[in-house]
Amino acid sequence: MAEVAERQQARNKTRANNSTEDKTKEQQTEIDLMSTMQCDTPIYDDFVADFLQRLVHKDERPTVRISRKFCSSWPIPQQTGPGREEREQSNDDNGPVPKKPVKEIRVGVMDSSFNPPHYCHGAYMECLGIMELAPATAAGHREARVLDIDAYLMLLSSTNADKKLSGASLEQRMRMVDMLATTVAQDTSADTWHLWKSREQFDRSNLHNMAIGMVNTPRFVDKCVAVADIVRQEWLRGGSGSDADTDTDSATEAPRVLSYFAMGWDTLIRFFDRKYYVDYETEIRSFFDNGGRIAYSRRTGFPDVDVDAFFAREDIAGYLQYVFELTLPKRVKHISSTEVRLAVRDSTQSVRDIPPRILEFVNNSRLYRDPTKESTE
């Protein structure tokens, strides 16, 4: 009996060792995969340094610089939806006239400090491309529709009107923005956070037509000008490329740019705050005249009566046709960069609100750690 027990213990020990080895191999495979993800992400040190150097020379013109395009024809879309076809064609007695010059291009913009980027940032972009949105008119009777966004742009602001730079450096943030954009524009695997339900819906949304970059001004009225400038420049540069759905003759004239800025409720309130403007009425009007549009998400628990009172303001009511409300999915609407930083500080193992490649980068770079704990490690 003793010999049988010893043999059984030996077998159990062998099984335990094999199980441990298997888990170790799985963990190493995951680490290797993450390392590959990191290697695939460009280094943006030179890009950021050059961008900041231009600020030293006091180039005060609002400027956007593109660091990476995820679609070679950006901002020219490769897919067209029904709404865009209507914008490009006019009807006469003989029916629709094909191949009209493109008169406008719609760009979904996610501008943030990205400290760090998270799934809610990505969801804003997907809402712009997938969700049916209606203008925030006082009557509220207009039908919702998909915005038919043609191209997308994630912008890292080098300056913030209310915050000083802390946490991750601009170079690190650019790398993480690249990782988030990769997740949105190229990760078509089944994932619980994605809004699109099929590959066809993803393709029609043009989410693959993504670019990332930096902007040198904190105010949306200036960012709107900078976005329009870069989109027109890139349009003319790539105008009649083989992937472009536009007539060769029309490429010599850039279309009007409509920039849909995604933002939270608090940012919307700051947008209409007079303290950020020299000539409030003129500058606000110029934002919308220059093609600026707003797609906002309401703060959780914010009463309808307060929202109605805000939009009833005389200085806002005239622009409601250009302001759209989007509804973030419950699974992401609670996420904020502040909460992510706190989760990383307290326990990196429980962070689920940022893509795995970003979490790995945060861990490898030892970002957002508690300095008191760091000193004891």
N, C-alpha and C positions, 0 to 999 in steps of 0.2 A: 504493500500500500504506500509506503514511504517513497518507493521508486516512482510509482505512478504520479504521486503528488508533485515530486520534483520535476518529472517530465512535463506535467501540465503547467507548472510555474515557468519553466523554460519557454514553452510555447507562448504563454501569455506575454512574457517579457519580449520575445521576438516580435509578436504582433504589435506591442506598444512601440517598440523601436521603429518598426516599419511605418506605423501610423505617424510617428513624429517626423520621420524622414519625408513622408508624403506631404505633410503640412508645410514642412520647411521648403520643399520644392515648389509647392503652390505659392507660398509667400514670395520666394525668389523670382518665380515667373511673373508675378504681379509687379514686383519692384522693377524687373527688367523691362516690362511693358511700359511702366511709368517713366523709366529713364529714357526709353525710346521716344515717348511723347515729348519729354523735355528737349531732347536733341533735335526734334523736328521743328521746334519753335525758334524763330529767328532771334538773334540778339539785337537789341535796339539801342545799345549804348551810343553808337555814333549818330544814329538818327536823332535821338533826344538831345545830345550835345550840340549838334548843328542847329536844331530847332531853337534851343535856348540861346545860342550864340547870336542868332538873329534878333532876339529880344534885347540883348545887351546893346546892340546897335540902334535900339529904339525905333524899330520899324513898327509904327503904331497902327498901321492898317490891319484890320481884322483878317487873320490868315488861317487857313486850314492846309496842312500838309499831309498827304497820304503816305503811309508807311508800307501798306500792303493791300493788294487787291486779291480777293479770293476768286474773282471771275475776271478773265483777261479783258473783257469788253466793258467792264464797269466804267460809267454808270449805265451804259446801254444794255437793256434787258435782253435775254435770250428767249424768254417766254413772254407771251402776251395774254392778258385776260380780256374778258368782254368789255370791261370798263375802259381799258386802254385803247382797244380798237375803236370804241365810240369817240374817244378823244382825238384819234388820228384820222378819222374818216368823217366826211360830211355827207348829208343826204340831199339829193335833188329828185326831180321827177322821174329820173331813170334809175333810182336806187342808190346804194352807197358807192362812193367813188374811192377806189383802193389807192394805197401808196401815197396818201397825202403827207406833206411835211409834218413831222412831229412837233406839235405846238407847245407841249408841256411834258415835264418829267417829274414824277413824284418820288421823293427820297425820304425814307424813314430814318430818323436820326436819334441815336441814344447817346446823349452827352452826359458825362459823369466824371467824378474824380476816381472811380473804380478802385476803391481801397478796402477790400479787393472786389473784383467783379464777381457776380453770383448769378444764380438761376433766375432771379427776378429781373435782372437786367436783360437776360436773354428772352424772358417771357414778354417783356415790353416790345421787343422787336417782332416776336412771333404774333403778338396781338395786332400790331400794325399791319401785318401781312395777311392774317387769317380771319380776324374777327370783323363782324359787321358793326360799324360804328355810326352813330347819328350825331349831328351838330347839337350843341347844348343850348338850343334856342329856348326862349322863355316859354313858348307855347308847347314845345316838346312833341309836336305832331309829325315831324319829318321822319321819313322812313330811314332805317339804318341800312348801310351798305358797306361792302368791302371797299377799302380805299384804293385798291389796285396799285400798291406801291411798286415802283419799277426797280429801285435800288435801295441799299441800306448802308448806313455809315455809323460806325461806333467811334466816338470822339473822346479822347482824353484831354481834359482842360489843364493847361499848364498853370493857370491861375484860377482862384476861386474868390468870389466877391465877399465871402464870409469866413472862409477857413484858411489856415496856414497849412503848408505841406507837413505831414507827419505820417508815421507808419512806413509803408513801402515807398521806395524812391520812384521817380517818374519812369526810369528804365525798367524797373521791376513791374510797374503797373502796365507798361506797354506790352511786356511779354505776357502778362495775365490777360490783357484785353485780346491779344492774339489767340490765346487758348480758348477764351469764351467765344470769340467769333468763329473759331474752328468748330466748336461744339454746335453753334447755331447754323452755320452755313454748310457744314460738311458731314456732321454726324447724323446720318439718317437711320441709325439703328433704333429699335423700339426702346423708348425711354419714357418714364412716367411723367416727366416735366414738359415734354413737347406738346404743343397745342394742335398741330396738324395731325390728321387721322390717317392719311395715306401718302404714298410717295407722289401721287399725282397732285394732291393738294399742296404739298411742299414745293413741287416744281412750279405750280401756277402762282405761288406766293412770291416768287423771285428771291426767296431768302438766301439762295446760293449766290446772288449778285451782291456780295458784301465787300466793303472796304473798311479799313481802320486807319486812324491817324490822330493828329493832335491839333488843337486850336489854341490861339494865343490870347483870347479875350474871355472874360467871365460872363458877359451879358448876352442874353439871347438875341437882342436886337442886332448886335454886332456879329454874333455867330451865324445868324441867318444870311447876312451879306457874304460872309466868308464861305459858307457852304454853297451858296448859289454860284459864287465865283469859281470854286474848284470843280463843281459839277459841270459848268459850262466849258471850262478849260479841258477837262477830261473828255467831254462829249466831242468837242471839236478835234481833239487829238486822236480819238479812236473812231470818229464819226462813221465812216463807211466800211468798217471792218466786216469780215465775212460772217461773223456771228451776229452782227447788228441787224435788227429788224427795222431798217430805215432806208429810205431812198438815197442814192448816192448824191443827187443834186441837192437834197435837203440838208446834207451834212455840213454845208458851209455856214449854216445859221443855227446857232444853239437854241434849244427850246427854252421856254420859261420854266424856272425851277420852283416847285412847291416843296418846301421842307417841313415835314411833319415831325416836330420835336416831341418825343415821349417824356413825360415827367410825372412825378407824384403830386399830390394835392398841396403839400407845403411849398414845393417849387412853383406851382401855379400861383399861389398867393404872393410869393416873392416877385414873380414876373410882373404882377400888377401893383407892386409897391412903389410909390412915388420916390422913395429915398434913393433908388438906384438910377434915377434919371435926372438930367439937367432940364430938359423940356419934355415932360411926361407925355402930354397929348401927341406931340409931333413924333416922338420916338416910338411910341406904341403903335401909332398909325403906320409908320414906316415899316415896322416889322411885318404887319399883315399885307401891306402894299407890295413888299418885296417877296411875297410868296410864303411867309412864315405861317405855319399852322401848329396847333397844339393838340396833343392827345394825352389826356391826363387820367390818372387813376385816383379815385376818391379814397381818402383816409378811412381805415376801418372804424366804424362806430360814429362817423361824423354825421350829425343829424341832417335830414333833407331840408329842413327849414333854414339851416345855416348856409347850405349850398345854394338854395334859392335866393337867399338874401344877398349872397356874394355876387351871383350872376345878375341880380337886379340893379346893381350899382350902375349909375348913369354912364360912367367912364368905361364900363365893360360890356354893357348890353348890346352896343352896336357891333361887337366883334364875335358874338356867339356862334355865328354861322361858320366861323373858322376854328372853333374849339370843340373837340370831340371827347366824349368820355369812353374809356375802355375799362373793362372789368377783368382784373387779373385773376387767374385761377386760385382757389383757396390754398392749393399746395405750395404756392410761391409768394402770395401777397404779404405774408408775415416777414419775409426775408429783408434784412437790411445789412449794409456793410458793417455797421456798428455791432450788430448781433453776431455776425460771422467772426469779427475780430475777437469778441468776448469768448465765443465758443472755442476758437483756436487757442486763446490764452489759457482757458480752463482745461480743455481736453481735446486734442486734435483727433482722437478716435471717434468722437461723437459729431463731427462736422459733416453734415449731409447737404448743405445748402449751396455748395460750390462744386463745379465739375471736378472729377478725380484728378485730372492733370493739373488743375490750379491748386488743389489741396496738396499734392505732392510737391509742387514748386514752393508753396508757402512753408511746408515742413523743411524742405532742403535748404531754403534760404533763412529759416528760423525767424520768420516774420510774425509780428503781433504777439510775441512771447512776453510773459511776465518777467521783467528784469530782475526782480528779487529771486525768482526761481532759477533764472538763467545763471546767476552768480554762484549758485550752490551746486550746479551740475558739473 
